Amino acid sequence: MHFDFDTVPARLGTDSQKWQKYAGRDILPLWVADMDFKSSPAIIAALHDRVAHGIFGYARPVKSTVDAVVDALQRNYAWKIDPAWIVWLPGLVCGLNITAQAFAQAGEEVLTLTPVYPPFMSAPKNSARLSTQAAFVLRDGHWQIDWDALARAVTPRTKLFYLCNPHNPLARVWRREELIRLGEFCAQHHLVLCSDEIHCDLILDPTLHHLPAASLLPEISVRTVTLMAPSKTYNVPGLGTSFAIISDPALRAQFIRASAGVVAEVTALGFTACEAAYRDSEAWRQALLTYLRGNRDFLLDYLAREIPGIRVEAPIEATYLAWLNLEALHLADPVAHFETHGVGLSEGAYFGAPKGHYVRLNFGCPRATLAEALHRMKTAVAAR
Ligand SMILES: Cc1ncc(COP(=O)(O)O)c(C=O)c1O
C-alpha cells in the first residue's frame, strides 16, 4: 500500500500550535515536535467510526485497546507487561510532573542529562523540587554519558533520575550496556528511574533497536516508571493519549496517589486513536520511517554541501529532530536570524545548551517543505 508523505497539508489557519506561532508571517515552522503528515489511514478511519457513534461520555479503555498496547510492546520489544502495570495519562509532560511530585519532596532533586527536552528541567521546579543536571560529552563522534559528571551531580537529596530514551534533542539510541549502567547507578543511589520513551517507535538506524530500560532486568523494572505514547510516531499529540508503565505495585500506587484529582482522563477519541495506532498502523509506520530516513539523509547532505558552517556532530539514530551546531556562524540570536529569513527553529538554550550555539530542527515534514526551509537557511547564512 502506498502512503503519501509528500503532499504538503494545509495547516495555516488551523488549530496547529506549530503553525499559529508564525501566523501572518512567511515562516516555515520546524520547531515543536509534531509532524506535517496526516495520521495513518487506519487511525483516521477508526476516528470516523467513533465519531459516527456520536456519544462522547467519560471514557475507559476497552480490552482491545489495552491488548493493542500490550501486543505492540511484546511484538516490537519482546517486553511482556501485565495490563495492570498501565496508568493512562493525558500527556507525558504531565507524567514528568507527576513523577517529580510522587518521588521527590519539596527541596529534593531530580537529576537529568543535558541538553534535553526542556520539561525535564522545568517539571521538578513546577512543584518546588530542584532540577540538577550533568552534561553529555561528545566523544568519538557520539554523544556519551559523562559518568564522572553524573557521579558528581548526585547528592543525598537526589531522589529521581529522568532519562530520555531515545534522546530528544540528541537523536541518540541508548545501548544495552549504557542502560544497564544507568540502572545500576540509580540502584546505587536509591533513585527512581523515569524513562521517557515517547520516541521509541522512531528508530531510524536499522542496525539499532529500542530497548525499554525496564525490560532489561528485574532490578531496573522495580524502580522504573516508563512513559510512552502513540503521539509522536503516529502524529496524534493533539489527542492527548499517553501512559506510564509501572511494574512495582508500591511505586504505581505512589504515582496514582500523586495524580489523584489533578490529572485529566484520557478521552474517548484518544483511546480510539491509540488502539488503531498500535494494532493497525504498522505498515504506515514502516513507510514513515523510510520517509524520515530520506529526510534525514537529504538534510545531512544539504548541510554538508551548501551550509558547512552548520554541523551535525553525531549520527541521527532516532526521532525526526536534528541538533545543529552553528557556533561557527557567530550569530548572537540564530533563531531570530533564521526567522527573519523564513524558518522557525527551536533555540538550543531552552534545552540547556549555551545560547546561540545550537538549534533544533524538526524534519518531520514533506521533503518539499524541508528543501525550501534549507534553501532559506542557506540564504540566511549568506546574509549574516
Ligand atoms: C521526550 C519528550 N517527552 C514528552 C514530550 C511531550 O509529551 P506530551 O505532548 O505527551 O506532553 C515530548 C514532545 O516533544 C518529548 O520529546
The ligand as a MOL file (V3000), in Angstrom:
LIG
                    3D

  0  0  0     0  0            999 V3000
M  V30 BEGIN CTAB
M  V30 COUNTS 16 16 0 0 0
M  V30 BEGIN ATOM
M  V30 1 C 10.9070 13.4220 25.2940 0
M  V30 2 C 9.5420 14.0190 25.2230 0
M  V30 3 N 8.6710 13.8060 26.2090 0
M  V30 4 C 7.4240 14.3220 26.1830 0
M  V30 5 C 7.0030 15.0980 25.1080 0
M  V30 6 C 5.6390 15.7110 25.0860 0
M  V30 7 O 4.7130 14.8500 25.5540 0
M  V30 8 P 3.1750 15.2600 25.6750 0
M  V30 9 O 2.8340 16.0730 24.4870 0
M  V30 10 O 2.5090 13.9290 25.7150 0
M  V30 11 O 3.0470 16.0060 26.9610 0
M  V30 12 C 7.8940 15.3630 24.0570 0
M  V30 13 C 7.4820 16.2200 22.9450 0
M  V30 14 O 8.2520 16.6510 22.1470 0
M  V30 15 C 9.1790 14.7940 24.1190 0
M  V30 16 O 10.0630 14.9930 23.1210 0
M  V30 END ATOM
M  V30 BEGIN BOND
M  V30 1 1 1 2
M  V30 2 1 2 3
M  V30 3 2 2 15
M  V30 4 2 3 4
M  V30 5 1 4 5
M  V30 6 1 5 6
M  V30 7 2 5 12
M  V30 8 1 6 7
M  V30 9 1 7 8
M  V30 10 2 8 9
M  V30 11 1 8 10
M  V30 12 1 8 11
M  V30 13 1 12 13
M  V30 14 1 12 15
M  V30 15 2 13 14
M  V30 16 1 15 16
M  V30 END BOND
M  V30 END CTAB
M  END
